[in-house]
């Protein structure tokens, strides 16, 4: 599975990226985690039609917009749609 955290590069985006990496490590999976930030991240956000950041994308599908510090909720967004 390919998981992307897409954002501007702000502290909130970085926090979500770290959380996602931690969740993948806890699950002990081989899921790919990619962090797109700066101009590349902003361009991706616009192309996906999101109006805020960060966004969490799983296998090309936006599963979360904005940051939520609830790790269980982020985990559900990442893996609950499968």
C-alpha positions in Angstrom: 0.0 0.0 0.0 1.2 3.5 -0.8 0.5 6.2 1.9 1.2 9.8 1.2 1.2 12.8 3.6 0.9 15.9 1.5 1.3 19.4 2.8 3.1 22.7 2.6 6.0 21.5 4.9 4.6 23.2 8.1 5.0 21.8 11.6 1.5 20.2 11.5 2.3 18.4 8.2 5.5 17.1 9.7 3.7 15.9 12.8 1.2 13.9 10.7 4.1 12.4 8.6 5.9 11.3 11.8 2.6 9.8 13.2 2.0 7.9 9.9 5.5 6.5 9.9 5.0 5.4 13.5 1.7 3.7 12.8 3.3 1.8 9.8 6.2 0.7 12.0 3.9 -0.5 14.8 1.9 -2.5 12.2 5.3 -3.9 11.0 4.1 -3.6 7.5 6.0 -2.9 4.2 3.7 0.0 3.3 5.4 2.8 1.5 5.2 6.2 3.2 5.9 9.3 1.1 6.0 12.9 2.3 5.3 15.6 -0.4 5.8 19.1 0.8 6.7 22.6 -0.4 5.7 23.5 -4.0 5.3 19.8 -4.9 3.0 19.2 -2.0 0.9 22.3 -2.6 0.6 21.4 -6.3 -0.6 17.9 -5.3 -3.1 19.4 -2.8 -4.6 21.6 -5.5 -4.7 18.8 -8.0 -6.6 16.6 -5.6 -9.2 19.3 -4.9 -8.4 19.6 -1.2 -8.9 23.0 0.4 -6.6 22.6 3.4 -3.6 20.6 4.5 -2.2 18.3 5.4 -4.0 15.6 3.4 -3.5 11.8 3.9 -3.7 9.8 0.7 -3.9 6.0 0.6 -3.4 4.3 -2.8 -4.3 7.5 -4.6 -7.5 8.2 -2.5 -7.8 11.1 -0.1 -8.8 9.6 3.3 -8.2 12.6 5.6 -8.0 16.4 5.2 -6.4 18.3 8.1 -4.5 17.1 11.1 -6.0 15.1 14.0 -3.8 14.2 16.9 -5.9 11.1 17.7 -3.6 8.3 16.6 -6.3 5.7 16.6 -8.4 7.8 14.2 -5.5 8.3 11.8 -4.9 4.5 11.9 -8.6 3.9 11.1 -8.3 6.4 8.2 -5.2 4.6 6.9 -6.4 1.0 7.2 -10.1 1.0 7.9 -11.1 1.6 4.3 -9.6 -1.7 3.2 
